[in-house]
């Protein structure tokens, strides 16, 4: 799978860990930055990830920060990006099955490394259920901004 990934300084360590792990699993991963733990403004790195997914250049995107809240907000400013902040395997599964989330936001300060890896695994493997949920996704994607 083609995956775009980006973070601010507070999500940098997990971004690096996930980027390496995903590449080892055979995914094609493009890193949109940041490239250090030096303080950085998250929109600079997150919005390009969301745009790349919304434009179809990548199948999925993963964004990270301290809590993941600002990153999710930034990603969701991009039409066609459906970013879900996930903090558990269950939220990741539902984000995909019911909301067809194409961008995942994680908070490095709120979940441990093993949980982050499991959330990503479930989020990547869970298909969209479609059905009644597809109607809602069409509504999100066609509403004027």
C-alpha positions as CSV (number, residue, x, y, z in Angstrom):
1,X,0.0,0.0,0.0
2,X,1.2,3.6,-0.7
3,X,1.2,5.5,2.6
4,X,2.0,9.1,3.2
5,X,3.2,10.0,6.7
6,X,4.0,13.2,8.6
7,X,4.3,14.6,12.1
8,X,5.3,17.6,14.1
9,X,8.1,17.4,16.6
10,X,6.0,15.8,19.3
11,X,5.1,12.8,17.0
12,X,8.5,12.5,15.4
13,X,9.7,9.4,17.3
14,X,6.6,7.4,16.5
15,X,6.7,8.6,12.9
16,X,10.2,7.3,12.5
17,X,9.3,4.0,14.1
18,X,6.1,3.5,12.0
19,X,7.8,4.6,8.8
20,X,10.5,2.0,9.3
21,X,8.0,-0.7,10.4
22,X,5.7,-0.1,7.5
23,X,8.5,-0.2,4.9
24,X,9.7,-3.5,6.4
25,X,6.2,-4.9,5.9
26,X,6.4,-4.0,2.2
27,X,4.5,-0.7,2.1
28,X,5.7,2.2,0.0
29,X,6.0,5.1,2.5
30,X,6.7,8.7,1.8
31,X,7.8,10.9,4.7
32,X,6.5,14.5,4.5
33,X,8.4,15.5,7.6
34,X,9.2,16.9,10.1
35,X,12.7,15.4,10.2
36,X,13.7,16.1,13.9
37,X,12.4,16.8,17.3
38,X,13.0,20.5,16.9
39,X,9.8,22.5,17.5
40,X,7.7,22.7,14.3
41,X,4.3,23.8,13.3
42,X,2.1,20.8,12.5
43,X,0.1,22.2,9.6
44,X,3.2,22.5,7.5
45,X,3.7,18.8,7.5
46,X,0.2,17.4,8.1
47,X,-1.8,19.3,5.3
48,X,0.5,18.0,2.5
49,X,-0.1,14.4,3.8
50,X,-3.8,15.0,3.7
51,X,-3.7,16.6,0.2
52,X,-1.6,13.7,-1.2
53,X,-4.2,11.2,0.0
54,X,-7.2,13.3,-1.1
55,X,-5.6,13.7,-4.6
56,X,-5.2,9.9,-4.9
57,X,-1.4,10.0,-4.8
58,X,-1.4,7.8,-1.8
59,X,-4.0,5.3,-0.5
60,X,-3.7,6.2,3.1
61,X,-2.0,8.8,5.3
62,X,-0.8,8.7,8.9
63,X,-0.2,11.9,10.9
64,X,1.2,12.2,14.4
65,X,1.6,14.7,17.1
66,X,1.6,14.9,20.9
67,X,-2.1,14.3,21.2
68,X,-3.1,14.0,17.5
69,X,-5.9,16.5,17.9
70,X,-4.3,19.4,16.0
71,X,-3.1,17.0,13.3
72,X,-6.6,15.6,12.8
73,X,-8.0,19.1,12.6
74,X,-5.4,20.2,10.0
75,X,-5.9,17.0,7.9
76,X,-9.7,17.4,7.9
77,X,-9.4,20.9,6.4
78,X,-8.6,19.2,3.1
79,X,-11.6,18.2,1.1
80,X,-11.5,14.4,0.5
81,X,-9.4,13.7,3.6
82,X,-11.3,11.8,6.3
83,X,-8.9,11.8,9.2
84,X,-9.8,10.0,12.4
85,X,-8.0,10.5,15.7
86,X,-7.6,7.0,17.2
87,X,-6.5,6.0,20.6
88,X,-7.4,2.3,20.6
89,X,-7.8,-0.7,18.3
90,X,-11.6,-0.4,18.5
91,X,-11.5,3.3,17.4
92,X,-9.2,2.4,14.5
93,X,-11.5,-0.5,13.4
94,X,-14.6,1.7,13.5
95,X,-12.9,4.6,11.7
96,X,-12.3,2.3,8.8
97,X,-15.4,0.2,8.8
98,X,-17.9,3.0,9.4
99,X,-16.2,6.2,8.3
100,X,-13.8,5.0,5.5
101,X,-11.0,7.0,7.2
102,X,-8.2,7.5,4.8
103,X,-6.0,9.4,7.2
104,X,-5.1,8.2,10.7
105,X,-4.1,10.6,13.5
106,X,-2.1,9.3,16.5
107,X,-0.9,11.1,19.7
108,X,2.6,9.9,20.7
109,X,2.1,11.3,24.2
110,X,-1.1,9.3,24.8
111,X,-0.5,5.8,23.6
112,X,2.5,3.4,24.0
113,X,4.5,2.2,21.0
114,X,3.0,-1.3,20.9
115,X,-0.5,0.1,21.0
116,X,0.4,2.5,18.1
117,X,1.6,-0.3,16.0
118,X,-1.5,-2.4,16.7
119,X,-3.8,0.6,15.9
120,X,-2.0,1.1,12.6
121,X,-2.2,-2.6,11.7
122,X,-5.9,-2.8,12.4
123,X,-6.6,0.5,10.6
124,X,-4.7,-0.7,7.5
125,X,-6.4,-4.1,7.4
126,X,-10.0,-3.1,8.1
127,X,-12.1,-2.7,5.0
128,X,-14.9,-0.1,4.7
129,X,-18.3,-1.7,5.3
130,X,-20.1,0.5,2.7
131,X,-23.9,0.2,2.9
132,X,-25.5,2.9,4.9
133,X,-22.1,4.3,5.7
134,X,-21.3,5.0,2.1
135,X,-24.2,7.5,1.9
136,X,-22.8,9.4,4.8
137,X,-19.3,9.5,3.2
138,X,-20.8,10.9,0.0
139,X,-22.5,13.6,2.1
140,X,-19.2,14.5,3.6
141,X,-17.4,14.6,0.3
142,X,-20.1,16.6,-1.6
143,X,-21.0,19.3,1.0
144,X,-19.8,22.8,0.1
145,X,-17.0,24.1,2.3
